[in-house]
Amino acid sequence: VLITFLCIYQTWMKNYKSLVFIALSVIGSIAIGWLLKWGIDRPRPLEFYHLVQSYGASFPSGHSLYAATLASLALLLCQQHRYRLFVILIATLWIMVMGISRVYLGVHYPTDVLSGWGIGLIWTSLLWLWLYQSNFNNNLFFRSKSKLRWNNDVG
């Protein structure tokens, strides 16, 4: 829900570069997480240790990967905001609590959580460098009406 509102806000502000960054970060982290889970197929800890029901492969922790991606988005998009220290504090606490809870609940090994954090941070950072440190045009994907003019002069 938060991502949806953030995308709507970026569209309304005509900040298409941030919109593309948010969309690619979220979609890419979901794809990377599921591809790694499918490809590695690491079993979860024994069900004896589970405090909640879980399914699927263990590596990497999807919750930790998505938390790191969203925290990175918040940190990178709020660099110039006056409340950036508050955002840093909340984002750091959030990813820590999310990761520790996955191990505490017995559904992930610590390495699953650490890898989820690393993958989320690396993916978002690389995407940030590609979009914001390159000559990415804010209007690349969203162009206004064509500026072509037909020349009616004959001769």
C-alpha positions in Angstrom: 0.0 0.0 0.0 2.8 2.4 0.9 4.6 1.7 -2.4 1.3 2.4 -4.3 0.8 5.7 -2.7 4.5 6.6 -3.2 4.2 5.8 -6.9 1.0 7.9 -7.2 2.7 10.8 -5.5 5.8 10.5 -7.7 3.6 10.5 -10.8 1.6 13.5 -9.6 4.9 15.4 -8.9 6.0 14.3 -12.4 9.2 12.8 -10.9 9.3 9.9 -13.3 12.9 9.0 -12.5 11.9 8.2 -8.9 8.8 6.4 -10.1 10.9 4.1 -12.4 13.4 3.7 -9.5 10.7 2.6 -7.1 9.0 0.2 -9.5 12.2 -1.4 -10.7 13.5 -1.8 -7.1 10.4 -3.5 -5.9 9.8 -5.7 -9.0 13.5 -6.6 -9.3 13.8 -7.6 -5.6 10.8 -9.8 -5.8 12.1 -11.5 -9.0 15.6 -11.9 -7.6 14.3 -13.3 -4.3 12.0 -15.9 -6.0 14.6 -16.9 -8.6 17.2 -17.5 -5.8 14.6 -19.5 -3.7 13.7 -21.6 -6.7 17.3 -22.1 -7.9 18.9 -22.8 -4.5 15.9 -24.5 -2.8 17.5 -24.6 0.6 15.3 -26.3 3.2 14.0 -24.4 6.2 15.0 -25.2 9.7 13.2 -28.2 11.2 9.5 -27.6 11.8 10.0 -28.4 15.4 11.5 -24.9 15.8 8.8 -23.0 13.8 6.6 -20.7 15.9 4.6 -19.9 12.8 3.5 -21.8 9.7 5.9 -21.3 6.8 6.3 -22.7 3.2 8.8 -22.7 0.4 12.5 -22.5 0.4 14.6 -20.8 3.1 17.3 -19.0 1.1 17.2 -16.0 0.9 14.8 -14.6 3.5 12.2 -12.8 1.3 11.0 -10.7 4.3 14.5 -9.5 4.9 15.2 -8.9 1.2 12.0 -6.8 0.8 12.6 -4.9 4.1 16.1 -4.0 3.0 14.9 -2.9 -0.4 12.1 -0.7 1.0 14.5 0.7 3.7 17.0 1.5 1.0 14.4 3.2 -1.1 13.4 5.3 1.9 17.0 6.2 2.6 17.9 7.1 -0.9 14.8 9.0 -1.7 14.9 11.0 1.6 18.5 12.1 1.4 17.6 15.8 1.2 14.6 15.7 3.5 14.8 17.5 6.7 13.7 14.4 8.7 16.3 12.1 7.1 17.8 11.2 10.5 14.4 10.0 11.6 14.0 8.0 8.4 17.4 6.4 8.9 16.5 5.4 12.5 13.1 3.9 11.5 14.5 2.1 8.5 17.4 0.6 10.4 15.2 -0.5 13.3 12.7 -1.9 10.8 15.1 -4.1 8.9 16.8 -5.3 12.1 13.5 -6.3 13.7 12.2 -7.9 10.5 15.4 -10.0 10.2 15.8 -11.0 13.8 12.1 -12.0 14.0 12.5 -14.4 11.1 15.3 -16.2 13.0 13.4 -16.1 16.3 10.3 -17.6 14.7 12.4 -20.5 13.5 11.6 -20.1 9.8 15.1 -18.9 8.7 18.7 -19.5 9.4 20.8 -16.3 10.2 22.6 -16.6 6.8 19.2 -16.4 5.1 18.5 -13.1 6.8 22.0 -11.7 6.2 21.8 -12.6 2.5 18.4 -11.1 2.2 19.6 -7.8 3.6 22.7 -7.9 1.4 20.8 -8.7 -1.8 18.2 -6.0 -1.1 20.8 -3.3 -0.3 23.0 -4.2 -3.3 20.2 -4.4 -5.8 18.7 -1.1 -4.8 22.1 0.6 -4.6 23.1 -0.6 -8.1 19.8 0.5 -9.5 20.3 3.9 -7.9 23.7 4.3 -9.4 22.4 3.3 -12.8 19.5 5.7 -12.8 20.9 8.7 -10.8 24.5 8.7 -11.7 24.0 8.2 -15.4 22.4 10.4 -18.0 19.0 8.9 -17.4 16.4 11.3 -18.8 13.4 12.0 -16.5 11.1 11.8 -19.6 12.6 8.7 -21.1 9.6 6.5 -20.6 6.9 9.2 -20.4 7.1 11.6 -23.3 4.6 14.4 -23.9 2.9 15.0 -27.2 5.2 14.9 -30.2 6.9 18.1 -31.0 7.2 17.3 -34.7 5.8 20.0 -36.9 4.8 19.4 -40.5 6.2 21.8 -43.0 3.3 22.8 -45.4 5.6 24.8 -47.6 5.9 23.3 -51.1 8.9 24.5 -52.9 
